Amino acid sequence: MPGFNFDNYQRNNFLASKGYPIPKATSTGTTIVGCRFDGGVVIAADTRATEGDIVADKNCEKLHRISPTIWCAGAGTAADCEFVTQLMSSTLELHALSTGRKPRVVTCLTLLKQHLFKYQGHVGAYLIVAGVDPTGPRLFSIHAHGSTDVGYYLSLGSGSMAAMAVLETKWKQSLTKDEAMSLCAEAIEAGIWNDLGSGSNVDMCVMEVDKPAVLYRNYRTPNERSIKEKSYKFARGTTAVLKEKIRPVVDAVQFDIFEETIIRDSDKMEIDS
């Protein structure tokens, strides 16, 4: 019968009654967006990489090159995003060489969602794929389970709600390139300020028809460290030394060295008897 299946819900309740922890949703800890404009498409991302509650990298790259005219922004597990996009890059290059045609964005989308669906979400890559091809500018999103979406503007990651609020408020038809870049940067900054899993700087990539893609590394840096008002360096001798004692960690022991030559039976020269 068609409809919803609640077997997993009943299973989880049974496991919880036996003392097993209930599976929890994993936060992706990122803000990525994409936006189309007249003649091209823009994608942008923040640069904070987290490991639980720890900021592992303040300026990581979340924009991945798949082909000269196709790029993607990744959220989720950093290693999965990196290696899935590398796999798609080589696969798409071989496909282009085989067919003798430039790769299309929808081809990349199909390869990605087939690969991710095969692993049923265990490969944690949430991607916004964008690019230009003979059919024009294209913008898609792919979730880790293989589901896809298409639109004029998209957002993914833990800061996607804050970013989508900006996109839905300020997006309009027939955006110019500069307006699209400003809109995407503002959407990423909304994720940076309102989501703890997003932070640091704004990276951006612009793809236009009949032009090579341009990557703007650290397009905006809203979290630059300011100069401290007061220096906390103290001159030597500021703190008084009340007592000083030097103790060797290992006691020096003198050994007598003897030379000894050992001749083994196997080292003797064989002599005819």
One Martini backbone bead per residue (centre of mass of N, CA, C, O) as a GRO file, in nm:
protein
  273
    1MET     BB    1   0.097   0.036   0.022
    2PRO     BB    2   0.070   0.351   0.006
    3GLY     BB    3   0.289   0.561   0.197
    4PHE     BB    4   0.370   0.562   0.513
    5ASN     BB    5   0.648   0.447   0.723
    6PHE     BB    6   0.672   0.336   1.085
    7ASP     BB    7   0.900   0.131   1.160
    8ASN     BB    8   1.130   0.316   1.269
    9TYR     BB    9   0.969   0.442   1.497
   10GLN     BB   10   0.915   0.176   1.651
   11ARG     BB   11   1.208   0.092   1.679
   12ASN     BB   12   1.313   0.341   1.839
   13ASN     BB   13   1.122   0.304   2.082
   14PHE     BB   14   1.225   0.025   2.160
   15LEU     BB   15   1.525   0.105   2.203
   16ALA     BB   16   1.466   0.323   2.419
   17SER     BB   17   1.334   0.120   2.627
   18LYS     BB   18   1.634  -0.037   2.641
   19GLY     BB   19   1.858   0.223   2.646
   20TYR     BB   20   1.891   0.336   2.371
   21PRO     BB   21   1.986   0.567   2.165
   22ILE     BB   22   1.861   0.812   1.977
   23PRO     BB   23   1.868   0.921   1.680
   24LYS     BB   24   2.042   1.198   1.537
   25ALA     BB   25   2.073   1.488   1.397
   26THR     BB   26   2.294   1.645   1.168
   27SER     BB   27   2.487   1.919   1.164
   28THR     BB   28   2.651   2.098   0.911
   29GLY     BB   29   2.788   2.380   0.960
   30THR     BB   30   2.669   2.590   0.725
   31THR     BB   31   2.684   2.841   0.449
   32ILE     BB   32   2.502   2.819   0.137
   33VAL     BB   33   2.476   2.977  -0.192
   34GLY     BB   34   2.253   3.067  -0.474
   35CYS     BB   35   2.246   3.279  -0.786
   36ARG     BB   36   2.073   3.416  -1.044
   37PHE     BB   37   2.150   3.587  -1.353
   38ASP     BB   38   2.205   3.775  -1.621
   39GLY     BB   39   2.436   3.548  -1.764
   40GLY     BB   40   2.440   3.386  -1.474
   41VAL     BB   41   2.618   3.263  -1.169
   42VAL     BB   42   2.612   3.240  -0.803
   43ILE     BB   43   2.839   3.140  -0.541
   44ALA     BB   44   2.844   3.087  -0.175
   45ALA     BB   45   3.057   3.097   0.132
   46ASP     BB   46   3.184   3.010   0.407
   47THR     BB   47   3.497   2.944   0.638
   48ARG     BB   48   3.385   2.739   0.855
   49ALA     BB   49   3.527   2.472   1.049
   50THR     BB   50   3.380   2.202   1.229
   51GLU     BB   51   3.416   2.006   1.556
   52GLY     BB   52   3.150   2.052   1.678
   53ASP     BB   53   3.244   2.302   1.916
   54ILE     BB   54   3.489   2.330   1.718
   55VAL     BB   55   3.719   2.532   1.553
   56ALA     BB   56   3.922   2.407   1.300
   57ASP     BB   57   3.862   2.634   1.064
   58LYS     BB   58   3.861   2.976   0.951
   59ASN     BB   59   3.974   2.926   0.619
   60CYS     BB   60   3.805   2.750   0.434
   61GLU     BB   61   3.711   2.557   0.145
   62LYS     BB   62   3.369   2.530  -0.020
   63LEU     BB   63   3.470   2.566  -0.314
   64HIS     BB   64   3.429   2.356  -0.604
   65ARG     BB   65   3.591   2.222  -0.876
   66ILE     BB   66   3.474   2.051  -1.174
   67SER     BB   67   3.493   2.275  -1.395
   68PRO     BB   68   3.548   2.561  -1.567
   69THR     BB   69   3.198   2.602  -1.553
   70ILE     BB   70   3.183   2.417  -1.280
   71TRP     BB   71   3.047   2.458  -0.956
   72CYS     BB   72   3.061   2.400  -0.590
   73ALA     BB   73   2.887   2.385  -0.282
   74GLY     BB   74   2.971   2.268   0.054
   75ALA     BB   75   2.801   2.055   0.288
   76GLY     BB   76   2.915   1.893   0.580
   77THR     BB   77   3.141   1.669   0.514
   78ALA     BB   78   3.444   1.755   0.412
   79ALA     BB   79   3.554   1.493   0.285
   80ASP     BB   80   3.308   1.424   0.112
   81CYS     BB   81   3.303   1.681  -0.059
   82GLU     BB   82   3.587   1.658  -0.176
   83PHE     BB   83   3.573   1.362  -0.307
   84VAL     BB   84   3.314   1.386  -0.471
   85THR     BB   85   3.412   1.625  -0.651
   86GLN     BB   86   3.660   1.481  -0.764
   87LEU     BB   87   3.508   1.248  -0.895
   88MET     BB   88   3.328   1.429  -1.079
   89SER     BB   89   3.554   1.568  -1.232
   90SER     BB   90   3.676   1.314  -1.369
   91THR     BB   91   3.413   1.202  -1.491
   92LEU     BB   92   3.344   1.457  -1.665
   93GLU     BB   93   3.602   1.456  -1.833
   94LEU     BB   94   3.561   1.178  -1.962
   95HIS     BB   95   3.286   1.246  -2.087
   96ALA     BB   96   3.388   1.478  -2.269
   97LEU     BB   97   3.598   1.307  -2.428
   98SER     BB   98   3.392   1.096  -2.536
   99THR     BB   99   3.181   1.315  -2.674
  100GLY     BB  100   3.308   1.607  -2.754
  101ARG     BB  101   3.180   1.781  -2.515
  102LYS     BB  102   3.063   1.993  -2.310
  103PRO     BB  103   2.973   2.006  -2.001
  104ARG     BB  104   2.685   1.961  -1.808
  105VAL     BB  105   2.507   2.031  -1.530
  106VAL     BB  106   2.298   1.794  -1.543
  107THR     BB  107   2.511   1.572  -1.551
  108CYS     BB  108   2.633   1.629  -1.274
  109LEU     BB  109   2.370   1.590  -1.118
  110THR     BB  110   2.320   1.292  -1.193
  111LEU     BB  111   2.585   1.172  -1.084
  112LEU     BB  112   2.553   1.269  -0.792
  113LYS     BB  113   2.271   1.143  -0.715
  114GLN     BB  114   2.350   0.849  -0.776
  115HIS     BB  115   2.582   0.832  -0.573
  116LEU     BB  116   2.428   0.920  -0.310
  117PHE     BB  117   2.190   0.717  -0.319
  118LYS     BB  118   2.365   0.458  -0.286
  119TYR     BB  119   2.442   0.562   0.031
  120GLN     BB  120   2.191   0.675   0.196
  121GLY     BB  121   2.354   0.936   0.346
  122HIS     BB  122   2.654   0.844   0.441
  123VAL     BB  123   2.728   1.070   0.244
  124GLY     BB  124   2.798   1.401   0.365
  125ALA     BB  125   2.664   1.569   0.091
  126TYR     BB  126   2.585   1.916   0.043
  127LEU     BB  127   2.485   2.066  -0.268
  128ILE     BB  128   2.571   2.343  -0.489
  129VAL     BB  129   2.508   2.356  -0.833
  130ALA     BB  130   2.698   2.543  -1.080
  131GLY     BB  131   2.656   2.688  -1.420
  132VAL     BB  132   2.770   2.685  -1.763
  133ASP     BB  133   2.616   2.620  -2.084
  134PRO     BB  134   2.458   2.583  -2.386
  135THR     BB  135   2.177   2.642  -2.206
  136GLY     BB  136   2.306   2.801  -1.972
  137PRO     BB  137   2.228   2.887  -1.668
  138ARG     BB  138   2.272   2.687  -1.360
  139LEU     BB  139   2.072   2.564  -1.062
  140PHE     BB  140   2.150   2.336  -0.789
  141SER     BB  141   2.042   2.084  -0.547
  142ILE     BB  142   2.197   1.844  -0.306
  143HIS     BB  143   2.141   1.574  -0.116
  144ALA     BB  144   2.260   1.300   0.053
  145HIS     BB  145   2.010   1.110  -0.062
  146GLY     BB  146   1.954   1.253  -0.375
  147SER     BB  147   1.800   1.499  -0.362
  148THR     BB  148   1.650   1.761  -0.564
  149ASP     BB  149   1.693   2.108  -0.685
  150VAL     BB  150   1.539   2.406  -0.837
  151GLY     BB  151   1.651   2.756  -0.898
  152TYR     BB  152   1.725   3.099  -0.851
  153TYR     BB  153   1.746   3.030  -0.535
  154LEU     BB  154   1.978   2.896  -0.279
  155SER     BB  155   2.003   2.695   0.034
  156LEU     BB  156   2.246   2.563   0.277
  157GLY     BB  157   2.251   2.458   0.597
  158SER     BB  158   2.243   2.587   0.919
  159GLY     BB  159   2.222   2.895   0.774
  160SER     BB  160   1.976   2.888   0.561
  161MET     BB  161   1.748   3.056   0.692
  162ALA     BB  162   1.892   3.328   0.702
  163ALA     BB  163   1.959   3.336   0.399
  164MET     BB  164   1.667   3.302   0.286
  165ALA     BB  165   1.554   3.565   0.400
  166VAL     BB  166   1.726   3.744   0.213
  167LEU     BB  167   1.652   3.625  -0.063
  168GLU     BB  168   1.337   3.665  -0.044
  169THR     BB  169   1.351   3.978   0.000
  170LYS     BB  170   1.582   4.070  -0.248
  171TRP     BB  171   1.483   3.921  -0.478
  172LYS     BB  172   1.492   3.950  -0.845
  173GLN     BB  173   1.438   4.012  -1.149
  174SER     BB  174   1.701   4.086  -1.335
  175LEU     BB  175   1.982   4.058  -1.233
  176THR     BB  176   2.282   4.162  -1.173
  177LYS     BB  177   2.594   4.087  -1.098
  178ASP     BB  178   2.635   4.281  -0.854
  179GLU     BB  179   2.365   4.213  -0.715
  180ALA     BB  180   2.420   3.909  -0.675
  181MET     BB  181   2.678   3.935  -0.508
  182SER     BB  182   2.554   4.105  -0.278
  183LEU     BB  183   2.331   3.904  -0.199
  184CYS     BB  184   2.511   3.660  -0.127
  185ALA     BB  185   2.685   3.801   0.085
  186GLU     BB  186   2.446   3.877   0.273
  187ALA     BB  187   2.348   3.586   0.322
  188ILE     BB  188   2.610   3.482   0.453
  189GLU     BB  189   2.618   3.691   0.682
  190ALA     BB  190   2.358   3.592   0.816
  191GLY     BB  191   2.482   3.316   0.891
  192ILE     BB  192   2.723   3.419   1.056
  193TRP     BB  193   2.545   3.585   1.277
  194ASN     BB  194   2.308   3.328   1.328
  195ASP     BB  195   2.539   3.097   1.318
  196LEU     BB  196   2.768   2.889   1.482
  197GLY     BB  197   2.858   2.709   1.217
  198SER     BB  198   2.920   2.999   1.112
  199GLY     BB  199   3.200   3.192   0.956
  200SER     BB  200   3.406   3.458   0.894
  201ASN     BB  201   3.403   3.439   0.559
  202VAL     BB  202   3.359   3.523   0.202
  203ASP     BB  203   3.294   3.316  -0.066
  204MET     BB  204   3.325   3.337  -0.438
  205CYS     BB  205   3.147   3.246  -0.752
  206VAL     BB  206   3.164   3.334  -1.104
  207MET     BB  207   2.937   3.253  -1.379
  208GLU     BB  208   2.966   3.306  -1.730
  209VAL     BB  209   2.890   3.347  -2.042
  210ASP     BB  210   3.178   3.297  -2.223
  211LYS     BB  211   3.330   3.259  -1.937
  212PRO     BB  212   3.534   3.227  -1.693
  213ALA     BB  213   3.566   3.139  -1.389
  214VAL     BB  214   3.543   3.326  -1.073
  215LEU     BB  215   3.739   3.348  -0.781
  216TYR     BB  216   3.650   3.487  -0.451
  217ARG     BB  217   3.867   3.519  -0.210
  218ASN     BB  218   3.762   3.682   0.042
  219TYR     BB  219   3.537   3.898  -0.038
  220ARG     BB  220   3.462   3.893   0.271
  221THR     BB  221   3.575   4.042   0.607
  222PRO     BB  222   3.390   4.064   0.902
  223ASN     BB  223   3.638   3.915   1.106
  224GLU     BB  224   3.850   4.108   1.176
  225ARG     BB  225   4.122   4.164   1.363
  226SER     BB  226   4.176   4.379   1.603
  227ILE     BB  227   4.337   4.612   1.774
  228LYS     BB  228   4.460   4.636   2.070
  229GLU     BB  229   4.445   4.877   2.320
  230LYS     BB  230   4.636   4.677   2.486
  231SER     BB  231   4.930   4.566   2.614
  232TYR     BB  232   5.048   4.220   2.734
  233LYS     BB  233   5.348   4.294   2.759
  234PHE     BB  234   5.624   4.199   2.965
  235ALA     BB  235   5.890   4.272   3.127
  236ARG     BB  236   6.170   4.168   3.238
  237GLY     BB  237   6.111   4.154   3.598
  238THR     BB  238   5.819   4.207   3.689
  239THR     BB  239   5.846   3.929   3.815
  240ALA     BB  240   5.938   3.793   4.098
  241VAL     BB  241   6.207   3.589   4.219
  242LEU     BB  242   6.217   3.382   4.506
  243LYS     BB  243   6.311   3.097   4.367
  244GLU     BB  244   6.602   2.885   4.274
  245LYS     BB  245   6.615   2.556   4.103
  246ILE     BB  246   6.848   2.314   3.977
  247ARG     BB  247   6.763   2.001   3.811
  248PRO     BB  248   6.855   1.718   3.691
  249VAL     BB  249   6.700   1.475   3.511
  250VAL     BB  250   6.982   1.329   3.450
  251ASP     BB  251   7.226   1.131   3.551
  252ALA     BB  252   7.558   1.116   3.517
  253VAL     BB  253   7.724   0.836   3.354
  254GLN     BB  254   8.021   0.648   3.354
  255PHE     BB  255   8.170   0.459   3.092
  256ASP     BB  256   8.345   0.183   2.991
  257ILE     BB  257   8.518   0.119   2.685
  258PHE     BB  258   8.524  -0.180   2.490
  259GLU     BB  259   8.703  -0.379   2.267
  260GLU     BB  260   8.557  -0.647   2.060
  261THR     BB  261   8.626  -0.952   1.892
  262ILE     BB  262   8.413  -1.157   1.685
  263ILE     BB  263   8.427  -1.502   1.584
  264ARG     BB  264   8.266  -1.688   1.363
  265ASP     BB  265   8.221  -1.983   1.202
  266SER     BB  266   8.101  -1.853   0.935
  267ASP     BB  267   8.374  -1.660   0.893
  268LYS     BB  268   8.540  -1.883   0.811
  269MET     BB  269   8.766  -2.018   0.609
  270GLU     BB  270   8.770  -2.238   0.358
  271ILE     BB  271   8.956  -2.553   0.363
  272ASP     BB  272   9.127  -2.778   0.210
  273SER     BB  273   9.208  -3.117   0.314
   0.00000   0.00000   0.00000
